[in-house]
Structure formats: C-alpha cells, structure tokens
Amino acid sequence: MYFLKKQVYVFITTLFLFANIQAETVAILEHEDRFHPVVGYGGMVVSQEQVASRVGAEILRKGGNAIDAAVATGFALAVTMPEAGNLGGGGFMLIHLAEENRTLAIDYRETAPAAAHRDFFINSAGEADTRLSRFSSLASAVPGTVAGLVHAQKRYGRLSLPEVMAPAIELAANGISVTHILALSLQRAEQRLKNHPASAAYFFNKDGTLFQPGTRWKQPDLAATLKRIAKTGGDDFYEGKTAAMIVAEMERSGGAVTLQDLRNYRAVEREAVRGRYRDFEVASMPPPSSGGVHLIQMLNILEGWDLAALGHNSAAYLHRLAETMRVAYADRSEYLGDPDFIEVPTAELMDKNYAQTRRSAIVLERATPSAQVAPGLELVPESPQTTHYSTWDEEGNVVSNTYTLNFSYGNGISVSGAGFLLNNEMDDFSAKVGAANAYGLIGNDANAIAANKRPLSSMTPLILFRDGVPVMVTGSPGGSRIITAVLQMVLNVVDFDMNIAEATAAPRVHHQWLPDVLQVERGISRDTLDILTAMGHKVEFTPWSVGKTQTISRRGPLFYGSTDYRWPGGGAVPVKP
Ligand code: DON
C-alpha cells in the first residue's frame, strides 16, 4: 500500500514539475486559461483588415516567405482599406531573416519635393498654415510605398512580384464587399473626399450616395495601376504612365511633386536600432522614425524599477510610465529628424547611463510639470490613420510593417485615372519652430522642412527577441501614440506576464510632454485616476484609442495572432488553423 502511495506521489510530483517547466518556457506566450489570441500553425498574418490578412496567409500557403506575404498584404490593404493602406504614402518595414539571423529596416518614408523649403507653409502673418500642410496638394510628399514594397520583394521575397500582387489586382478588378467599418469610415471622410472630383468619383456611388455595407465595390483604375506596377517592377509608378498621372494631378491641384522628384525617389535600407530590456532584446525603426529610439530610451528608464511589483495599471506604475513618456517626448522635440540631413544623437538617447540620469530626476511622489522638463542631452553643438501588419513564416522570417498616408485618406486627393489617394505627410515636418503638428507634436530645427528631406515619424514597427530568437512582432497606427502603444505591449508581455491578446486588450495611457496631459483609455479604475490627479497629473479620457496593435508571437510550431479590437474588422489568419 505504502509503495503504491509513493508511486502515485512520484507520478504527481513529476507531472507538476513538468507543468512548471512548461509554464516557464511559455510564460510570455500562452496561458490557456486566459483571454486568448488566435492560434494556428505554419505561419501567421495579422492586419487591420481581414481580407488582406487572408491574402497574406494564402501567399504563405503557396510557398511564399514572410516578406512575400508582407508585400502581398501591403498591396491588398491599398485596395481593401483605402483610408490607410496605400500606394500614395510611405512607411517602414522591419525584416528579420532567419537563415542569416539578421534584422534590417527598409525606410520608404516619403520625401519632401525639391521645391519645398523651410517656410513652405508659413503664411503672410508668419504663421504655419495648417490648411496647406494638411488638406492641400502641397501637403503631399513624394510617395515611397511602391518603392519600399518592391524593394523588399525583389531582394528578400521568394515568389515573383506579379505573383504577390495578383490578389490585390484581383480584389481591385473584381471588387470587394464593402464592410461596415469601410462604409462608416467613408461616411466620416465624405466632406473631405468630395472636395476633390477624382476622390468623389472613386469613393461614392455614381449619384454621390454613400456605399452601403455589402455593396460590391470595384476599383478598375486602381487595378490598372497595380497591373502596371507588377509588370514594370515598380518603374511605372516613378517614371511611367502612373508617374505622368501623378504629375498631371499635381499640376491640376497645385501640388509640388514633379517627375524629377518621382525619378529621384529611393527606398533605403538602414540598420535597425537595437536595445536590451531585462531578458529580452528589441529591434525597431531608426530615424527618420523617432519610434525605435524613444521606445528603447523609455525601456531603459523603466528598467530601473520593479514594475511587476507595482502592479499593472496601478497609480504607482502609471506615474512612472507617464513621467518616462514626458522625458522621451521632450527629447524627441529637439533631437529627432532625418539622419540624412541632421546628426541625430541616436546612441546618446539610447544610452543606459543617460536613462539613469533621466530616471533619477523623476520625482516619484508627484507629477513634474512639462514646463520643468526639457530635452536633456548635453551635446557638443554640431553642425488619425496609419496601419500596421505583421507576418511570420514557418522558417522564422518575420516582417513588421507600418505604413501610412498620415491622416485617414491622406489629404483626400486622388490621382485621377490612377485610382489611389495621396498622402499629407508634409504636416509631419515642423512647419515652424514650436508649432505643433496635427498630433500636437512640437518640433525644432532638426525636423524643419527641406527639399528631399524625410519628415520625422513616430511609426514603431517592432520585433522582440529572447536569446536572439524572435518571440513577438508588433506595431501600431496612432500618430504620436504609436510609440507609447508599442511600449505598453512590450511592458505587458515582459513585466506583467500577459499573452499577446491580454496585452492588446489592457487599457493604455499616453503622455507626450506637450500638451501636459495624461491621456487614458477607459478601463482604468476611478480610484487609480484619482490618485494620479492628486499627484498632479492632468488626467483626461482620450477620445481616440492609444494605438491599434497588430501582433504575432510564436512558440515552437504554434503561432499566436492578435488583432486589436479598438478597430473592428481586423484579422489574425494562420496558415493552418
Ligand atoms: O509618421 C507618423 O508618425 C504619422 N504620419 C503617423 C500617422 C498616424 O499614425 C495616423 N493614424 N492613426
């Protein structure tokens, strides 16, 4: 009897031990008893629009790699989610190549046209004219998306460009079924789009009425443009028929982009910025995005505290988070811009000692007014829509891509005959020192307008590694809130042991130095907010979400996907469910 009892005891203990080991190895990825992400095998695509996610997953099924899937998804989103998916905008793609164990960044951010200059948007009263920088044709910078996607595909894809573009062409030519969210978003943008005849023709019924959900919507001009791009390896967009259409549109509507600007445009490869956070490493986008640099800077500052012990979204935690964000955005306003034009102190900003200096200046008992927080480096003087998607293939290649027209539907101006919208990315420059852009971000000389320069961005495509192996890929739209949304994804997973679905769903906060306001999403307790207010924070509920993250993680053969339900209609699609 005793012997039998002992056997049972040993058996149970072994089971327990095994379960514990399992639990530890999967800590960040899976908790079956909790709110759960989508699970599947063979690879995963997560984007803000389900049809586009399915396109990406189908490309993986056909033997394409994560890069093929990303390019296919990017072109598909230009058809299915015209408010942010685009040909006329720009963005950033972070790629991890499993075989070479290399992570690289493709910068396909738009560039200012050659005619642009420092006072491009200054009116006769000496003020920055936001109508010009946001809603006119002059708001459009030279589009980079086609160059970026084609570059990624040619250099790192496995299939051919026509193969990965075929689904987008098919969707544009044969039509998509208008979803509830697309109908709603077009309704919201109705006024702006109808100001321009080509947009009025493309995005509404012939009689000018709104599309009803379920309507089949065909985009023949866009299909033809996509076909020309596929056939010419992208050249048509920059020097062919599409280029001519863009230039004609510029001439009609008073824009500044010329054929020479289009011919000169190049997507460039840059080294990803990398940082360590506790037992993890992160790779993200270097300048001209501010995302990677400030994400790493904030992680460095936060690393000095035991956040898990403070408790998720407790007042003590949120205070440290807000003060850290305040510091990072103060630095952003001063030092960040296009590295091809100015010296960006990337290494200094990401330095652990600098983080410690800034951390030790943070008062733990009360909020420090932003007026008392300044950019902090001692340097020797020297000369609302974006969208993110993530793909991951079975071999371990990973893509994190954020691209944008800046606002939803950009400046609202479509290229007649070519079927796509133009960006208003020029507004991301500092039109004037100290003048805020549309996201309230203040800028300085570093981000002043200059010919051929790239406007500073907040887009933060991210890959998180553990022991050199990717464990999570994410990114988000949200203007200035992108960096803080992505930061909270990392903290939720690393410090608070959440799986990616929980990390996505948890309420987020945002502080950007100026305005001096702690913006919070709904879902944080009233007494927590009261404590923060008593500490001196100006707490406000944000009318917009803090980001809409699109995330994948992996454990062995299993892929986990989580779209962000702050936006309906997203899709996490595995190769095999
Ligand atoms: O590059 C940037 O930082 C901005 N143009 C992004 C705009 C954006 O995310 C708007 N979307 N919600």
Boltz pocket constraint, residues with backbone or C-beta under 6 A from the ligand:
constraints:
  - pocket:
      binder: B
      contacts: [[A, 384], [A, 385], [A, 386], [A, 404], [A, 405], [A, 406], [A, 407], [A, 408], [A, 425], [A, 428], [A, 456], [A, 457], [A, 458], [A, 459], [A, 476], [A, 477], [A, 478], [A, 479], [A, 480], [A, 482]]
      max_distance: 6.0
